C-alpha cells in the first residue's frame, strides 16, 4: 500500500530554482554543484577540497530548504534527495506522529517496494515504534537475523535499517527511517551524518509550525534565511560560532554577545565574544552551573534577566574581572538531541526588546545553529581522523602502495617513493619493484580469494647499493575506491637475513676453529693409546701430550674469548687487576704462537725497551689480546714473512703495535674491522670466527685504553693499542 504524499525516487527532480539563490558562488563551485546534482556522488572524490565543497553545498541546500517553504512534504523530498549524496541508503521514509500512531508522510525510493505499512502503532514491537519510545537511534545491521515479527521490512529486499527519532525541545515529532539492500550497509559516519541531518527535518517541521508567525514579518524570514545560508557556508567550528555571533548582533543589536560551549562535565567555556571586553571573555571558563550561562546549560531553558545584580544566578566576578557593567542578559540554549551544546548570551539588549518575539527568533536561530555546530565538529573529527591516517601512511617506516585492479599505483607513501624509486614508474616497473613481476600480481590476487593476506619474500636488486630483501604482504581493500583495490606493504628484512647468514657463518667458523684442535687432541690420545696397548716405546709420548695440551689451550682461549666478549659488552666481566712484567707476558705470547710461526716459516721481531716497567691490568685478558693480534698477523702474513711487535712508553701510557706484511685491509672495511663477527673480504679461505678483534677492542677499552688500525691495501696492516700507566680509580 502506497503512503500518502509519497514521491518515488525516479520522479524526484532537482531542487527548484529560487530567486534568492546565492549569486556569488564561483564558477568552480557552480560546476561542482552541477556535477553533484547529476550524480557526481557515484564518482570518487579526488580531493579533500572537492569533498568539502560537496558537503557544504548539500548542507547549504538543506538549510535553505528548511526555511524556504511552509510545505513540509516538499522540503522532506528535497532533504532526502540531498541526504542520499552523503549517506549510502537505498530508500528512506519520514513518519510523523498522529495521535497514537506514526504515519508515513514521505517515501523516497521505489514506490512498488514500500518497506512497511504507512501507519505504525506506537505501542507495537516494530523497531520504529521502539526508536520513537526510547528516543534513541536504532540500527539493525542485518534484518535477516531479526525475527519476522520485528523486522522493519518483512518479505522485502531491505537488509539494513536505521531509525532516527525526531525530537524538538522534548516534543516527539516522528521517526526518520533509512533502508539498505546490503547487510551492514550503514557505517559509523553514515549514522552520524543521518543523525545530523535529522536536525534539518526538525527545523523544517518547526518552520511549518512558525509559518503563520513568519508571514507577519518579512524581516524575520529574511534574517532566518540569511542565517541558514551563513551558518551552513562553512565547516569550520570557529567560523560557525563567529557567524552566529555576528547574526545575533546584526538582528538584535545588543551591547555585546558571547557564545559559550558546554563541556562534557557541564562546565562552560566562552569561545566567541563581541564588545569592548571580548578579548577578556574568550577563553573564560566557568564551573558547572556557575552563572546565568551555567544555569541555562544545566537546565536547557532560555532565560531573560532584566536586572542581573538582583539575580542570584549572575556571576558578578565576571564583571569584576573585565570591568564591564552587565545590566541585563538574555541567554538561550543551543540544543542537540536534548543536550545543550552551547549558550548564546545577549548582554544589555535594547530596552524595547519584545521578549516573546525574541524567544521565538532565538529559538529558531538556535535550531539552525545546533546542526551547523554539530556538522562542523563532525567534519573536523572526520577530517582530523583522515589527516592522522594520512600522516601515519606517509610517515610509516615501511613502504606502502595502494594498487588498482590493473596493478597501477594509486597512492604510495614517502618510504615507497624513496626506497623503491617508483613515484614516476610505469605499472609494470612498480610490480617488478614489489616482487610481483610477470604473472606474480595475477597469482597473488587469486591467492587472496581463499586467504585474507598473501605473504612472500623476495630480493630487490639496487644499482650501486646492497640488494634489499623484503617480506611483502598483499591484502584487498574492500572499501577503497575504485574497487577492487589492494594494499602492498613490505618489511625490509635485509638486516635480519644478513644476521641469520652471519650467525650460520659464525657457527660454521666456530665449529671449524674448535674442530682443528679437537682433532689434534683426539689423534694424539689415539696414538698414545695404541702405543700403550702395543708397548711401543718408540712413540714420542711427550710430544703428543704437548700437542694435546696446546690444542686444548687453544680451544679454551677461543671459548673464553667468545664468552668474555659477551660479558664485556654487557659490562658483566670485572677486571682482575695485577701488576706484571710485560716482557714475561710477551715471551709467553711468543711461545704460544711459536708452532704457527714455525709451520709458516715466519719471523717475529719484538722491539721492546731495554728495561720495560711493570704494567697494571688483567693479565689473562691482555695475554689473549696479544695472542689474538699475533694470530691475526700470522694468518695474513705470507709464508716466510716478517711480523713486528713494538712497544714504546711515555709518561702517560704504553703503546703496542703488531705489524704484518700481508694484503692489508680495504679502505671501505676499516671502519667496521672491530665489529662483532666481521671478516674482511681479503680473508679468502682463511678461517676465523670474526670475534677476535671485537674482543681486543672491548678488552683494551675496559682498561681505559684505545685500539686502532693503520693499513694501506697491498702494504700490510698495523694494529696498535694503548694502555694507561695509571688505571682509572674505578678499575683498581
LODOZA-722091 format. One record per residue (C-alpha): z, x, y; residue in one letter; residue number from 1. Coordinates in steps of 0.001 Angstrom, whole numbers. Example, Ala and Ser with C-alpha at 12.3 -4.5 7.8 and 13.67 -1.06 7.14 Angstrom:
# LODOZA-722091
up/east/north/baro/rovo
7800/12300/-4500/a/1
7140/13670/-1060/s/2
# end
This chain:
# LODOZA-722091
up/east/north/baro/rovo
0/0/0/x/1
-1037/1474/3365/x/2
1667/1532/6060/x/3
1071/68/9446/x/4
-217/2346/12194/x/5
-1274/4991/9643/x/6
-4011/7397/10629/x/7
-5921/9179/7831/x/8
-6427/12864/8388/x/9
-10191/12682/8088/x/10
-10370/10263/11034/x/11
-7984/12150/13303/x/12
-9888/13599/16231/x/13
-8941/16288/18753/x/14
-6351/15558/21452/x/15
-7904/13524/24302/x/16
-8785/15473/27410/x/17
-6379/14851/30267/x/18
-6892/15409/33946/x/19
-3615/17270/34202/x/20
-4556/19881/31572/x/21
-3758/23343/32907/x/22
-6961/24611/34598/x/23
-5565/28130/34929/x/24
-5858/29142/31287/x/25
-8052/32225/30961/x/26
-11421/32149/29240/x/27
-9945/34165/26350/x/28
-7147/31661/25765/x/29
-9593/28772/26005/x/30
-11811/30428/23397/x/31
-8894/30997/21054/x/32
-7659/27451/21602/x/33
-11123/26042/20792/x/34
-11115/28026/17541/x/35
-7662/26657/16694/x/36
-8887/23078/17212/x/37
-11901/23794/14978/x/38
-9819/25043/12064/x/39
-9069/28602/13082/x/40
-5735/28299/11290/x/41
-7517/28819/7953/x/42
-8674/32289/9007/x/43
-6437/35396/9046/x/44
-4906/36028/12450/x/45
-5837/39598/13242/x/46
-3270/40484/15889/x/47
246/39561/16895/x/48
-1118/38693/20351/x/49
-3549/36155/18866/x/50
-785/34666/16702/x/51
1483/34305/19732/x/52
-1299/32643/21735/x/53
-1899/30121/18941/x/54
1791/29281/18621/x/55
2173/28987/22387/x/56
-829/26681/22652/x/57
412/24476/19797/x/58
3886/24239/21321/x/59
2431/23586/24774/x/60
286/20773/23378/x/61
3288/19279/21580/x/62
5491/19464/24660/x/63
2747/17976/26811/x/64
2136/15170/24313/x/65
5853/14391/24006/x/66
5961/13277/27643/x/67
2357/12291/28310/x/68
2323/8747/26881/x/69
4686/5972/26003/x/70
2790/5164/22778/x/71
4773/6966/20044/x/72
2104/6414/17355/x/73
-500/8311/19357/x/74
1971/11108/20032/x/75
3072/11244/16393/x/76
-508/11641/15194/x/77
-1087/14462/17663/x/78
2197/16187/16780/x/79
1431/16120/13039/x/80
-2132/17315/13612/x/81
-920/20255/15707/x/82
2024/20916/13395/x/83
-375/21491/10478/x/84
-1731/24550/12298/x/85
1557/26438/11823/x/86
3201/24642/8851/x/87
1400/24595/5486/x/88
1676/20919/4467/x/89
-946/18704/2839/x/90
372/15356/4093/x/91
3105/14070/6397/x/92
4803/10818/7354/x/93
7241/9699/10050/x/94
9705/6939/9140/x/95
11880/5288/11789/x/96
14963/3132/11388/x/97
14517/-596/11346/x/98
17761/-2385/10549/x/99
18983/-1137/7170/x/100
15619/392/6258/x/101
13281/3217/7128/x/102
9752/2050/7938/x/103
6626/4247/7988/x/104
5188/4496/11498/x/105
2634/7265/10997/x/106
897/8735/7932/x/107
-1133/11938/8193/x/108
-3236/12704/5116/x/109
-5432/10869/2619/x/110
-4961/7149/3135/x/111
-5616/6441/-565/x/112
-2636/8522/-1690/x/113
421/7197/103/x/114
3409/9112/-1274/x/115
5952/6311/-1125/x/116
6415/2683/-94/x/117
6216/2069/3674/x/118
9772/684/3627/x/119
12778/2585/2230/x/120
16248/1109/1783/x/121
18843/3283/3476/x/122
21303/2765/610/x/123
18842/3811/-2115/x/124
18690/7024/-4174/x/125
15422/8142/-2613/x/126
15645/11681/-1103/x/127
14501/10271/2245/x/128
17493/7935/2345/x/129
19786/10773/1286/x/130
18439/13025/4060/x/131
18996/10191/6539/x/132
22563/9544/5404/x/133
23630/13222/5197/x/134
21690/14215/8326/x/135
20761/17449/6535/x/136
17257/18776/5822/x/137
16357/18124/2181/x/138
13862/20282/292/x/139
12508/19514/-3193/x/140
10597/22638/-4216/x/141
9111/21068/-7371/x/142
9117/17311/-7932/x/143
8003/17972/-11500/x/144
11612/18824/-12299/x/145
13017/15785/-10430/x/146
13820/12529/-12275/x/147
11109/9956/-11645/x/148
13575/7515/-10101/x/149
14481/10083/-7476/x/150
11017/11526/-6922/x/151
9652/11074/-3393/x/152
6095/10898/-4777/x/153
6186/9339/-8225/x/154
2818/9265/-10036/x/155
1138/11112/-7146/x/156
-17/14762/-6819/x/157
2744/15826/-4405/x/158
4863/18662/-5897/x/159
6786/19886/-2826/x/160
8689/17587/-467/x/161
10584/18310/2747/x/162
12645/15704/4607/x/163
13887/16409/8173/x/164
16274/13848/9742/x/165
15516/12762/13323/x/166
18711/12548/15394/x/167
19349/12498/19136/x/168
22861/12712/20575/x/169
24365/11295/17413/x/170
21842/8436/17137/x/171
19973/8427/13824/x/172
16328/7704/14557/x/173
14482/8313/11289/x/174
13075/10987/8928/x/175
10052/13330/9070/x/176
8560/13942/5595/x/177
6173/16736/4606/x/178
4318/16836/1281/x/179
2670/19722/-562/x/180
382/19760/-3564/x/181
1859/23015/-4927/x/182
5380/23747/-6122/x/183
7497/25781/-3678/x/184
4848/25313/-1024/x/185
7165/25453/1989/x/186
8507/28895/2955/x/187
11676/29501/4968/x/188
9509/29989/8064/x/189
7703/26680/7412/x/190
11037/24870/7158/x/191
12341/26455/10351/x/192
9196/25501/12263/x/193
9352/21953/10828/x/194
12938/21673/11974/x/195
11995/22928/15423/x/196
9060/20524/15767/x/197
11266/17524/14947/x/198
12644/18008/18451/x/199
9238/17106/19879/x/200
9217/13925/17789/x/201
12684/13126/19113/x/202
11508/13903/22639/x/203
8575/11523/22126/x/204
10949/8768/20983/x/205
13223/9342/23941/x/206
10178/9276/26188/x/207
9285/5881/24787/x/208
12824/4704/25488/x/209
12597/6036/29008/x/210
9024/4865/29660/x/211
10112/1924/31751/x/212
12519/4080/33664/x/213
9930/6852/34080/x/214
7413/4473/35625/x/215
9798/3947/38518/x/216
9476/7496/39673/x/217
6187/9419/39660/x/218
8028/12454/40900/x/219
10379/12426/37918/x/220
7470/12043/35487/x/221
5595/14880/37159/x/222
8705/17021/37011/x/223
9187/16448/33277/x/224
5519/17158/32580/x/225
5795/20374/34544/x/226
8989/21231/32692/x/227
7323/20566/29337/x/228
4403/22845/30155/x/229
6540/25519/31755/x/230
9170/25747/29029/x/231
6519/25902/26292/x/232
4397/28522/28035/x/233
6435/31452/26732/x/234
8102/32539/23519/x/235
10490/34900/25291/x/236
14034/33504/25318/x/237
14968/35197/28607/x/238
11905/33740/30306/x/239
12675/30264/28897/x/240
16182/30376/30407/x/241
14855/31630/33736/x/242
12233/28868/33849/x/243
14895/26272/33016/x/244
16998/27608/35873/x/245
14026/27524/38275/x/246
13150/23935/37327/x/247
16705/22765/37914/x/248
16815/24493/41281/x/249
13460/23054/42325/x/250
14251/19431/41500/x/251
17956/19075/42355/x/252
18294/21860/44980/x/253
21965/22689/44358/x/254
23631/25726/45909/x/255
23399/27600/42609/x/256
22535/27145/38959/x/257
23820/29044/35941/x/258
22976/28833/32248/x/259
25423/29921/29566/x/260
24590/30398/25889/x/261
27137/29229/23331/x/262
28063/31910/20821/x/263
28837/31331/17156/x/264
32613/31456/17802/x/265
32400/28843/20583/x/266
32687/31315/23434/x/267
30122/31222/26230/x/268
28121/33978/27917/x/269
26203/33446/31161/x/270
22608/34601/30618/x/271
20921/33412/33838/x/272
22151/32508/37319/x/273
20928/31939/40861/x/274
22609/32159/44237/x/275
24447/34816/46139/x/276
26700/35890/43257/x/277
24073/35696/40488/x/278
24435/39392/39646/x/279
28173/38944/39064/x/280
27689/35834/36945/x/281
25120/37188/34490/x/282
26955/38669/31510/x/283
30250/36905/32299/x/284
31964/35955/29054/x/285
34450/33099/28651/x/286
36645/32422/25583/x/287
36089/29224/23540/x/288
36923/26082/25529/x/289
37549/28006/28751/x/290
36339/26494/31998/x/291
34163/23443/32516/x/292
31300/25237/30750/x/293
33541/25840/27745/x/294
34633/22183/27693/x/295
31012/20967/27712/x/296
30118/23459/24973/x/297
33040/22269/22831/x/298
32548/18502/23338/x/299
28750/18358/23717/x/300
29010/15939/26663/x/301
27744/16154/30233/x/302
30423/16118/32934/x/303
30459/15512/36701/x/304
33315/17171/38580/x/305
33172/16269/42315/x/306
36347/18285/43112/x/307
36606/21369/40946/x/308
40010/22571/42208/x/309
41546/19215/41285/x/310
40271/19511/37701/x/311
42465/21457/35254/x/312
39424/22481/33237/x/313
37986/24531/36095/x/314
38223/28310/35574/x/315
39373/29316/39063/x/316
39386/33012/38125/x/317
35578/32993/38241/x/318
35642/32152/41957/x/319
38342/34749/42499/x/320
36208/37421/40796/x/321
32975/36532/42597/x/322
34331/35430/45979/x/323
32215/32243/45781/x/324
33672/28803/46599/x/325
32808/26193/43953/x/326
33333/22690/45359/x/327
31597/20548/42713/x/328
29924/21031/39344/x/329
27558/19021/37200/x/330
27266/20528/33699/x/331
25009/19285/30890/x/332
24776/20458/27270/x/333
21554/21652/25649/x/334
21923/20339/22119/x/335
20063/21375/18988/x/336
20821/19371/15836/x/337
24154/18110/17209/x/338
25185/21662/18101/x/339
25444/22774/21700/x/340
23393/25930/22107/x/341
23594/26244/25905/x/342
25111/24673/29018/x/343
23276/24094/32322/x/344
25673/24154/35257/x/345
24714/22997/38764/x/346
27105/24302/41425/x/347
27652/22366/44661/x/348
24778/19860/44230/x/349
23623/17616/47095/x/350
26302/15200/48302/x/351
23988/12193/47920/x/352
23229/13018/44281/x/353
22867/9863/42180/x/354
24980/10669/39093/x/355
23342/8214/36696/x/356
19829/9352/37552/x/357
20904/12992/37406/x/358
22456/12416/33989/x/359
19231/10858/32674/x/360
16948/13545/34084/x/361
19203/16386/32980/x/362
19439/14839/29513/x/363
15644/14708/29261/x/364
15350/18257/30612/x/365
17928/19451/28082/x/366
15946/17758/25287/x/367
12914/19765/26361/x/368
14883/22980/26759/x/369
16523/22799/23316/x/370
13347/23220/21224/x/371
11935/25698/23748/x/372
15031/27895/23433/x/373
15137/27475/19668/x/374
11434/28211/19297/x/375
11734/31333/21434/x/376
14688/32553/19374/x/377
12859/31687/16150/x/378
9734/33507/17265/x/379
11745/36548/18328/x/380
13512/36591/14946/x/381
10201/36392/13091/x/382
8618/38969/15399/x/383
11570/41342/15036/x/384
11542/40919/11262/x/385
7835/41736/11182/x/386
8388/44672/13539/x/387
11148/46009/11270/x/388
8889/45645/8243/x/389
6026/47347/10068/x/390
8322/50194/11094/x/391
9595/50597/7549/x/392
5990/50500/6359/x/393
4713/53040/8894/x/394
7632/55479/8595/x/395
8032/55304/4817/x/396
8049/58814/3377/x/397
5799/57662/534/x/398
2116/56870/1159/x/399
1403/53104/1034/x/400
-2033/51471/1159/x/401
-2980/47775/1118/x/402
-6289/47118/-682/x/403
-8568/44114/-876/x/404
-10396/42876/-3972/x/405
-13185/45430/-3496/x/406
-10804/48364/-3087/x/407
-11228/48675/681/x/408
-8138/49910/2544/x/409
-6860/47067/4751/x/410
-3777/48871/6009/x/411
-2169/52228/5395/x/412
942/53906/6739/x/413
1274/57223/8517/x/414
2130/59156/5369/x/415
-1004/57879/3639/x/416
-3151/58927/6585/x/417
-1533/62343/6949/x/418
-1253/63260/3274/x/419
-4398/61743/1829/x/420
-6612/62088/4869/x/421
-8467/58827/4218/x/422
-7944/56994/7503/x/423
-11700/57010/8086/x/424
-12765/57379/4462/x/425
-15114/55095/2550/x/426
-13609/52732/-73/x/427
-14728/55000/-2913/x/428
-13193/58061/-1235/x/429
-9926/56160/-850/x/430
-9915/55116/-4511/x/431
-10589/58703/-5549/x/432
-7658/59924/-3451/x/433
-5475/57252/-5060/x/434
-6375/58193/-8617/x/435
-8474/55031/-9069/x/436
-11967/56515/-9055/x/437
-14745/55108/-11208/x/438
-13501/52181/-13255/x/439
-9873/53020/-12514/x/440
-9345/50247/-9959/x/441
-11001/47599/-12128/x/442
-8926/48653/-15139/x/443
-5756/48586/-13061/x/444
-6491/45026/-11878/x/445
-6999/43949/-15479/x/446
-3649/45513/-16398/x/447
-1943/43518/-13607/x/448
-2955/40286/-15317/x/449
-372/40962/-18045/x/450
2201/43042/-16184/x/451
3809/42978/-12745/x/452
3158/46632/-11989/x/453
647/49213/-13136/x/454
2001/52798/-13103/x/455
197/56077/-13708/x/456
372/59770/-12820/x/457
-2461/61923/-11512/x/458
-3143/65189/-9706/x/459
-4934/65233/-6356/x/460
-6810/68474/-5589/x/461
-6323/69524/-1968/x/462
-8618/72076/-354/x/463
-6855/75271/753/x/464
-3470/73952/-410/x/465
-1447/73378/-3538/x/466
-2644/70496/-5681/x/467
-309/67499/-5448/x/468
873/65344/-8327/x/469
1680/61671/-7727/x/470
3285/58833/-9636/x/471
1391/55783/-8380/x/472
2282/52067/-8512/x/473
-184/49218/-8038/x/474
1105/45662/-7518/x/475
-516/42382/-6489/x/476
385/40807/-3127/x/477
7/37054/-3688/x/478
953/36035/-116/x/479
-1153/38634/1687/x/480
-4393/37631/3376/x/481
-7151/37985/2330/x/482
-6189/37009/-1186/x/483
-6112/38688/-3629/x/484
-4728/41888/-2135/x/485
-2963/44835/-3730/x/486
-363/47394/-2695/x/487
-730/51008/-3787/x/488
2407/53125/-3410/x/489
2847/56678/-4647/x/490
5745/59081/-5051/x/491
4951/62762/-4628/x/492
6306/64341/-7835/x/493
4733/67757/-7312/x/494
8127/69421/-6955/x/495
9509/67585/-9965/x/496
6562/68627/-12127/x/497
6876/72190/-10844/x/498
10605/72146/-11601/x/499
10034/70849/-15100/x/500
7385/73517/-15650/x/501
9705/76160/-14246/x/502
12544/75014/-16478/x/503
10289/75212/-19505/x/504
9133/78672/-18481/x/505
12717/79717/-17837/x/506
13769/78533/-21268/x/507
10915/80492/-22836/x/508
11757/83591/-20799/x/509
15464/83477/-21630/x/510
14677/82921/-25302/x/511
12310/85903/-25215/x/512
14862/88093/-23407/x/513
17552/87189/-25929/x/514
15301/87327/-28979/x/515
14379/91014/-28478/x/516
17920/92437/-28559/x/517
18945/89882/-31166/x/518
16133/91038/-33465/x/519
17257/94636/-32928/x/520
20804/93692/-33925/x/521
19611/91771/-37000/x/522
17256/94566/-38101/x/523
19955/97235/-37659/x/524
22502/95231/-39617/x/525
19992/94570/-42421/x/526
19177/98292/-42640/x/527
22882/99181/-42729/x/528
23486/96558/-45435/x/529
20578/97916/-47508/x/530
21861/101456/-47165/x/531
25341/100302/-48216/x/532
24015/98430/-51220/x/533
21791/101334/-52334/x/534
24321/104051/-51489/x/535
21645/105660/-49278/x/536
23379/108480/-47404/x/537
20228/109463/-45519/x/538
20190/106294/-43382/x/539
21194/107062/-39696/x/540
24071/104601/-39667/x/541
25477/105867/-36351/x/542
22115/105486/-34605/x/543
21663/101978/-35978/x/544
25115/100987/-34740/x/545
24292/102367/-31272/x/546
21089/100321/-31208/x/547
23017/97201/-32215/x/548
25692/97839/-29614/x/549
23189/98388/-26783/x/550
21283/95253/-27792/x/551
24472/93205/-27876/x/552
25470/94573/-24465/x/553
22028/93701/-23093/x/554
22391/90108/-24357/x/555
25896/89939/-22893/x/556
24644/91130/-19484/x/557
21854/88556/-19440/x/558
24179/85691/-20395/x/559
26814/86770/-17863/x/560
24135/87141/-15185/x/561
22937/83567/-15733/x/562
26483/82188/-15769/x/563
27691/84233/-12796/x/564
24608/83320/-10774/x/565
25510/79637/-11086/x/566
29170/80345/-10278/x/567
28298/82475/-7239/x/568
26014/79733/-5915/x/569
28880/77239/-6191/x/570
31450/79684/-4783/x/571
33410/79480/-8049/x/572
33221/83142/-9075/x/573
36128/85090/-7480/x/574
35645/88846/-6980/x/575
37829/91300/-8891/x/576
38106/93930/-6136/x/577
38965/97509/-7156/x/578
38299/100995/-5765/x/579
35971/103127/-7890/x/580
33837/106282/-7884/x/581
30227/105353/-7107/x/582
28937/108483/-8872/x/583
30532/107413/-12120/x/584
29088/103906/-11758/x/585
25576/105193/-11122/x/586
25697/107524/-14113/x/587
26802/104586/-16270/x/588
23827/102658/-14948/x/589
21521/105564/-15793/x/590
22941/105753/-19297/x/591
22383/102008/-19840/x/592
18804/102300/-18592/x/593
18017/105573/-20386/x/594
16479/104035/-23556/x/595
13917/102137/-21435/x/596
13239/105233/-19274/x/597
12716/107373/-22378/x/598
10472/104767/-24021/x/599
8203/104657/-20963/x/600
8452/108407/-20212/x/601
9685/107666/-16691/x/602
11802/109875/-14446/x/603
14824/108618/-12472/x/604
15729/110663/-9414/x/605
19175/109928/-7946/x/606
19713/111234/-4418/x/607
23445/110972/-3694/x/608
25735/112570/-1131/x/609
27418/115759/-2339/x/610
30851/114125/-2220/x/611
30393/110340/-2068/x/612
33519/108425/-1051/x/613
35261/105766/-3108/x/614
33857/102234/-2867/x/615
35655/98902/-2969/x/616
34108/95979/-4824/x/617
33785/94050/-8049/x/618
32853/96837/-10468/x/619
31304/94568/-13099/x/620
29122/92659/-10609/x/621
27913/95818/-8858/x/622
27166/97508/-12206/x/623
24898/94590/-13099/x/624
23252/94747/-9659/x/625
22257/98369/-10236/x/626
21173/97663/-13828/x/627
19028/94696/-12712/x/628
17356/96664/-9910/x/629
16682/99647/-12177/x/630
15398/97404/-14987/x/631
13099/95679/-12496/x/632
11782/99019/-11249/x/633
11259/100319/-14826/x/634
9253/97181/-15758/x/635
6846/97564/-12839/x/636
6523/101363/-12770/x/637
3601/102699/-14846/x/638
4326/104860/-17892/x/639
5189/108367/-16762/x/640
6050/107130/-13286/x/641
8932/108052/-10984/x/642
11852/105893/-9786/x/643
14120/106951/-6925/x/644
17692/105733/-6373/x/645
19037/106790/-2963/x/646
22410/106404/-1291/x/647
23297/107061/2346/x/648
26537/106304/4165/x/649
27697/105883/7748/x/650
30964/104818/9329/x/651
30340/101084/8767/x/652
28508/100729/5464/x/653
26867/102191/2384/x/654
23128/101758/1855/x/655
21451/101935/-1574/x/656
17711/101854/-2282/x/657
15765/101631/-5540/x/658
12100/102594/-5105/x/659
9254/102392/-7630/x/660
5550/103237/-7516/x/661
4338/100031/-9160/x/662
1847/97434/-7852/x/663
4147/96177/-5098/x/664
4789/92559/-4084/x/665
2098/90437/-2339/x/666
2990/89559/1240/x/667
2928/85783/597/x/668
5533/86162/-2179/x/669
8007/88477/-465/x/670
9813/85642/1377/x/671
10794/83932/-1898/x/672
11315/87002/-4101/x/673
15105/86436/-4200/x/674
14848/82697/-5022/x/675
16073/81409/-8373/x/676
13536/81558/-11233/x/677
10916/83199/-9025/x/678
8499/85592/-10706/x/679
5737/87212/-8715/x/680
2063/86987/-9579/x/681
1996/90752/-10270/x/682
4283/90340/-13302/x/683
1347/89611/-15610/x/684
2576/89910/-19170/x/685
5897/91426/-18092/x/686
8693/89209/-19398/x/687
11740/88190/-17401/x/688
13960/85200/-16677/x/689
13478/85205/-12902/x/690
17275/85270/-12420/x/691
17977/88973/-11853/x/692
17017/89305/-8178/x/693
18660/85978/-7310/x/694
21854/87261/-8952/x/695
21647/90535/-6989/x/696
21333/88665/-3683/x/697
24311/86407/-4435/x/698
26480/89302/-5650/x/699
25729/91512/-2622/x/700
26261/88679/-137/x/701
29552/87813/-1865/x/702
30677/91354/-911/x/703
29683/90804/2722/x/704
26502/92872/2386/x/705
22796/92118/2609/x/706
19733/92851/461/x/707
16048/93042/1336/x/708
12609/94150/147/x/709
10109/96569/1682/x/710
6744/96567/-39/x/711
3115/97293/652/x/712
805/95899/-2043/x/713
-534/98731/-4187/x/714
2104/101215/-2954/x/715
5217/100147/-4848/x/716
8337/98293/-3773/x/717
11748/99343/-2410/x/718
14780/97097/-2873/x/719
17629/98020/-518/x/720
21117/96643/-27/x/721
24245/97477/1942/x/722
27962/97260/1182/x/723
30569/97368/3963/x/724
33036/100241/3851/x/725
35831/97775/4626/x/726
35632/94414/2900/x/727
36499/91205/4808/x/728
40200/90267/4510/x/729
39441/87118/2528/x/730
37898/89246/-256/x/731
40800/91653/-581/x/732
# end
